């Protein structure tokens, strides 16, 4: 059986996600998902692993610097198809923008001096417009105004919901035209991860516990890729 046929069968075997915020649990367990992903070609399986490791800060070691993660991301983006490269870049640019907002919220009156503090096309633009509420990126990232408002209100749960909603909507748009190929598998796994994050929360208490862990256990970790920023 060729890879294309196996991928069609794989997609057909995966249960429908349903709406993100209406879910009470993931459509299938992590174990069952990983079992079904065993049909991936070795090269595709490695690509999926590297992509999810970069996007999920839980996989990052405590000594991983911003500069090293930026380097790894650039290497991976250069090896991905244009479609998957855009998926990766969107998430990392979103993370960069949120990290800048968090830095400013902490009272940093100027952008970081380390050039590797962020990733993507907008780092220089953010630095030049550091004192603008939305860094003059409201047209590119319409959600930035809401994120700023939620940060000012210390609404961790609201911000998490916003990040998940924006990411989910982007995956919805990106999925058009990809139904039974490897890209469709990647989209499914990334959506699964979003549902797992949302359904794994226990309301505001979970967010507060999580933020406390970040503040203590990750205090010396890189600003861009610490838990509070990297959850994007």
Secondary structure, DSSP 8 states (H G I E B T S, - for coil): --HHHHHHHHHHHS-----TTT-SS-SS-HHHHHHHGGGS-HHHHHHHHHHHHHH-GGGS-TT--HHHHHHHHHHHHHHS-HHHHHHHHHHHHHHHHHHHHHHHHTT--S--SSTTSS-STTHHHHHHTTTSTTTT-TTT-TTHHHHHHHHHTT-HHHHHHHHHHHHHHHHHHHTTT-SSSHHHHHHHHHHHHHHHHHHT--HHHHHHHHHHHHHHHTTTS-TTTSHHHHT-
